[in-house]
Amino acid sequence: MVDGPVRAAVIGGSGFYAMAGLSDVEEMRIDTPFGLPSDNLVVGTLAGERVAFLPRHGVGHSILPSEIPACANIHALKQLGVEFILSVSAVGSLREDIEPLHMVIPDQLIDRTRGRASTFFGDGIVAHIAFADPFCPELRTVLGQATREAGATIHSGGTLVVIEGPAFSTRAESNLYRNWGADIIGMTALPEAKLAREAEICYAILACSTDYDVWHDTHEDVSAEMIVANLLRNVETSLNAVRLALGRLPDVRNCACSHALRDAIVTRLELVPEETKRRLGPIIGHYLVQEVAGG
């Protein structure tokens, strides 16, 4: 069993398959009502925090973006008591000034995915979370400052368009997203960000720009080889940024993420099927306790 609370988690994307620097390491296989996570969770101590690390695509990168068990991933982290998720992700740039190897801390999302399970709710319970600002503003600030201090060229803010994949965009699509005002493009931030909000976990992304997608006339078109090569060049910077951010997490959360479900659940809890309550216990359990206490 894990010794001490695990308040923070790091989810690694393409090229980011291990978390260097962890001490007191324990590997955990956590089952959930939504199946197994992408891989075993590695829990250890870093920057004074107990941290869980999870490779989003599995060790060896064997899981497609559309196959990522996001519900299981977030549910498993919630079981551990995680309050903060730092996501590290490879993205393509849709702007000239966001060059390959630059870092972006996005503040908005556009969802172009199809058919991915994007909510924990249903089966007798309905909740409508507020998602106007999809990333935790307090965690974004901490991560942005840490990334700057780690020596990266950073862009604070920006819109991330999330596509289904696994194919990259056509030129027409890439230019369309630029016309929409999107700044970077990726395949994995959704439904991860939505599920983290439903689980009342603060969530922010350190997006590593690896390429110019396919819109740029004078740069090579994006390829998987290019993405991994550039992301590997940024791994040390990303690790340093995450390490600094973990050491600066607030002791008490004052953001809206911490009570995102408070006014979101519209179903009377006494009407929710018992099996659904059990499945969502880590996520809605404290509201069920309040219901019982309130009579």
Secondary structure, 3 states (H helix, E strand, C coil): CCCCCCCEEEEECCCCCCCCCCEEEEEECCCECCECCCCCEEEEEECCEEEEEEECCCCCCCCCHHHCCHHHHHHHHHHCCCCEEEEEEEEEECCCCCCCCCEEECCEEEEECCCCCCCCCCCCCCECCCCCCCCCHHHHHHHHHHHHHCCCCEEECCEEEEECCCCCCCHHHHHHHHHHCCCEEECCHHHHHHHHHHCCCEEEEEEEEEECCCCCCCCCCCCHHHHHHHHHHHHHHHHHHHHHHHCCCCCCCCCHHHHCCCCCECCCHHHCCHHHHHHCHHHHHHHHHHHHHCC
